[in-house]
Amino acid sequence: MSLKDAISEDTKTAMRSKDAATLGSLRLLSAAIKQKEVDEQKILNDDDVLVVIQKMLKQRQDSIEAFQKANRIDLLEKEQFEVQVLSRYMPEQLSPDEVEKIVLTAIEASAANSMKDMGKVMAAVKDQLAGRANMGQVSQIIKSKLS
């Protein structure tokens, strides 16, 4: 079952069980997916849907930080719930050691030896790590290994 189908089925289940909070989160996700499909004029595959989910998770994390600083517990809890709902559709995250192994393999394979080669390494690991690791942290690991 594709990711879009799973989201659709979960939306129907939330409607039947009258789970308004989950339903709202899933409708936001479905709307974001449909908007991306309209913008790009194509049907999104699972990898594209993961990119949409990652973007939404990043937005929620940023909101959580802002709400914590502003001491807005009501809004904070809503965002944390949405993070839980969205996280269901993400693949299992890799450990830092696993990420480092993949980065080291990519560095060897691309014969990278300086910061000039960072783009090559990022391109090599991007497909393997998409949705399974924070690419900002991956970038930091690559920088530390190449410098």
Number of C-alpha atoms within 10 A of each C-alpha: 6 10 17 18 10 12 18 15 12 15 20 14 14 17 14 10 10 11 12 11 13 20 20 15 20 21 14 14 21 19 12 17 21 17 12 17 16 12 9 10 10 10 13 18 12 13 13 15 24 22 15 18 22 19 13 18 21 13 13 20 16 12 16 21 12 14 17 12 9 10 11 12 12 9 15 19 13 14 21 16 16 20 20 13 18 21 14 10 17 17 12 11 14 14 10 14 9 12 21 16 11 16 24 19 15 19 23 11 12 15 12 18 13 12 15 9 16 19 12 16 23 18 12 18 19 15 11 13 18 16 20 17 19 15 15 9 12 20 16 11 16 22 14 10 17 17 8
